[in-house]
Amino acid sequence: MRIVFAGTPEFAAEHLKALLDGPDQVVAVYTQPDRPAGRGQKLMPSPVKQLAVAHNIPVLQPPTLRNAEAQAELAALAPDLMVVVAYGLILPQAVLDIPRLGCINSHASLLPRWRGAAPIQRAVQAGDAESGVTVMRMEAGLDTGPMLLKTVTPIGADDTGGSLHDRLAELGPPAVLQAIAGLAEGSLHGEVQDDALATYAHKLNKDEARLDWSRPAVELERLIRAFNPWPICHTTLDGQSLKVLGAQLCTGQGAPGEILSASKQGLVVACGEQALSLTRLQLPGGKALAFADLFNSRREHFADGKVLGQ
């Protein structure tokens, strides 16, 4: 089949790799326009673009697919199927109607739970027992289309947003290949989603990564894991930023944010309910370190009674 692929981040690039190794022809790739990145703010191509260029696949980067010119450009490719993975642009109905077999999407959640931009992190943050990838037929709504197949993985007590992302990036590509084969032979039929069960995975932002020590420790522990490796939870100590990359639940009582104790095992901080032992931290200008290493060299910074977040 003639396949057009649309995607942008590394999660999407893993799917494109599988398609390039598969039996069908990827005739073109759509991805977001290059964005400034890094200290120099140089324009950087997306992981999907880098992979497509390396395989001499034509790359298209329209800022929108809502105009007639962009739609005519897609139609000229005569695609049998469009595969969309974390593309970042809304596909209007006119675009969904162009491929002979329509458009399918690989979404990193067990739909209808966690429709939207950040399903991986929101699943960890909410304490979900499992996650997975849903391959669905696309509709004009946001992640609302009929589900073609699912693949499931448990969420472990030590899973982070990063570890779950990497696992789903391995599960998604084979599921897409299986779905394509099923669509080609006409054996795959979609299951309509129950909208009453839908939850929305809001886009991540740095503001909500600030730790509110008045919240229960169990919520903060999940947030710290969910937001690792981005946007990374943070607080302040002595007026300086302190990034928190690892924590464990523990017992303890005190004013929210109060340092209860410090040892090589961790920095124990009181929360609204119970306490957290912070096990991996990053000081301004430094690297992320196990707290045992910080404790050896900066013990005086973490005196009992100091309060984080002031």
N, C-alpha and C positions, 0 to 999 in steps of 0.2 A: 504494500500500500504506500501511497504518497502521504507522508506525515509532515505537518508543520508543527514545530515545538515552540511553546512560549513559556519562558521562565526567566528568573533573574539570579537568586542567591545560590549558595553551595548546595542546599537541599535540592534545588531544581537541577543543578549540574549533574548530580548523581543519577537522576532519572534520564537525562540526556545521554550520559555515558552508556546506559543500558540500551537505549534505543539505537545508538550508533553501532552497538555490537549485535543488535537483533536483525531479524530477517527483512524488516521494512526500510524504505528509503526516506531519510529525513531530508526534505527538499529545501527547507529554510528554517531559520530560527528567529523568533521575536524575543527581544529583551528590552529592559528599561534603558533609556539614554545613559551614557557614561556620567558618573557623578564625581564631584571633587572629594578626595579622601586624603587622610594623613596630614602631617604637619604642613606640608607644602601645598595642600589642597589641589593637587594635580588631578586631572580627569582620569578616573579609573574605570576600565571596562568591567562589567559584571563577570562572575565566575562562568555563567552560561556563555557569554560572548567569547571569553577566552578559550573555552573548550571548542566552540563552533569554529572559530578562526583557525585553531590548530588542526581541525579536520576539514578545512576548506568548505565549510557550509555557509551559504549566504546568510548574512545577519541584517535584520531590519529593526530599527529602533524608533518607531514613530512615537511622538509624545501622547498621542491619542488614537483610538481606533474608531472614533465616532464620526469622522468625516468620510466623504465619498471616495476621496483619493486613496486613503489608507485601505478602505474596504475593497476597492478595485485592484489594488496591488496584491492583496491576499487572494482574491478570486482568481487572478492571473496565474497563481501557483497551482491551481486545480487540485487542492488537497482532498484526499479521501477522509482524513481525520486530523483534527487539531488536538494536541496533547498540551494541557496547561498545568504548570506547577509553580506556585508562588510567583506569578508573573508581576503582579502589582498594578495592572490596569483592568478596569471593568470592560468586559466584552459585551457590547450591545447585541440585541437580537439579530440585527443584520449580519453581524460577524458570526454568531453561532449558527446561522443558517447556511453559511458558505460551504463548509466541508460536507462531502457526500454522506458521511456517517456522523456528522455533528462534531461536538467538542467534548472531551472528557478531562477531568481534573483529578489530580492526586492531592488529597487534603490530609494534613497531619493530625487528624483526630478521628474519634469514632462518632461520626455524625449520627444524629443531629446535634450531639454535644459539641460545643466549641466551634461554632461557625465564626469566621472572621480572621483577623490578622495574626494573632499570637496564640494559636491553640496549644502548642507544646508547653509553653511557659505557664499558661493558665491552668492546664491540667495538673502540673506539679504544684502550683500555688494553692489550688483547691483541695489538694490531698486525694485526688482521684486514685483508685486502685489500679486502673489500667488505661492505656491509650492505644493508638494504632493509626493505621492509614485507611482512609476510605477513598476508593475510586468511584467517581460519580459522573453521570452525564450532566453537562452544564445547562443551566437555565439562566435567564436574565437576573434572577435574584442572587443574593449573596450566599453561596454554598448551600443552595436549596434543592438542587437537582436530585433525580432518582439515583439511589446507591446501587452500583454494579457489583462491588465486592469489598470486603473488609479483611484486614489482617491485624491481629491484636498482640500487644505485648504488655506485661505487668509493669507498673511503675514501682520501683524499689524504694526503700526508705532512704537510700543514699543517692538516688537519681537527682541530677541537676537538669536545668534546661538544656545544657550542652550535651550531656550523656544521652538524654532521651532523644534529642534532635538527631544525634549520630545513629542511634539505633533505628529510628523511623526512616532515616535516609537510606538505610540498608533494606528495610522491609518494603518501601514504596515502589522502587523500580521493578522488582519481579511481579508485584501486583498489577502494575500498569501493563506489563508485557502479557500477563495472563488475560487481562481485560481486553486488550487489543485483539488477541487471538479469538476470544469469545465473541466479540463484536463482528469480526471478519467472517466467522462461520454462522453467525446468527443465533448462537446458543445462549447468549447472555441477555438477561432482561432485568431492568432496574426495579428496585424496591422504593416506593414513595416514602419520603421522610415524614415523621410525625412532628409537625411544627410546635406542638405543645411541649415537646421535650427539648426544644432548642435552647442553647445558651450562647451568649456572644462573647468572643475572646477579643477584648479591646486591645488596641495597639499598645505596646510597651512605651513608657516614658520614664525619664530619669527622675522626675519629681516623686513618683510613687515608689522609687527605690530607696528613698530616705526612710530609715528605720524609725518607727514610732514606738518607743519603748513602753507606752501605756497599753499596747496591744498584748494579747496572750502570747507566751513564748512559742506555742505550737504554730501559730500563724506566722510569726517572724521566721522561724526555722524553715518553714516551707517557702517563704518568700525569698530567703537567702539562696536556697537551692534553685528555685525557679529562675531567678535573675542572674545566675552564673552560667555563662560568661558575660552576658550583657542584659541590662545596663549596670549590673553589680550594685548590691545594696551598700549603703553608706550611712555614716553618722559623723559626729564630731567629738573630739577629745581635746580639751584645752584650746578650743577655738580652731583646731585644725581638722581637716577632713580625714576620716578613717574609713577605708573600704573593708567590707566584711564578706569574705568568700566562703567561709565554712563555720558551722555552729552545730551544737548538740543540745538537746533538751536536758535540763538538770533541775535539781531542787534548790530553792533559795527564796528569800523574801527581802524586800527593800523597796525604796522609792524607785519608780521606773527609770531605768538608765543607770542606776547606781552600781558601781563596781563593788561586788561582794568579796571577791578574792581573786588572786592571780597566782598561777603556778605553771609548770611546764605542761600540765594537762589542758590548760585553757584559761581564758579570762571570763570569769563568771559575772554576768550582768543581770540585775533584776528586771523583770518585765511586769506588765499589768497582771499577769497570772504566771506563776512559777518563774524560772530563770533560764538563761541561755549561757552555755559555755562556748565562747568564741574561739575557734581553733585555727583559723587562717585569716590573716589580716594584711592590709597593705597601707603603709604610711605614705604621706606625700613625697613624691620623688623617689620612692623605693619600689622594690619588687614585692609581690605577694609572698608571704612567708608563713610557715607554721608558727603558731604563737609561742611554742617552745623556743624557737630561735630569737624571736623578739624579746621574750622574757629574759633571756641570757644577757642581752645587750642594752635593753631599755627598761629594766625593771622599775625604775623610778617613775616612768611615765604612767604606770598602771597601778598606782597606789589605791588601796581600799578607800572607799568613800567618795572618790571622784565620780562625777556623773557624766555619762555620755549623752550627746544630743543637745547640750545647752548652747 
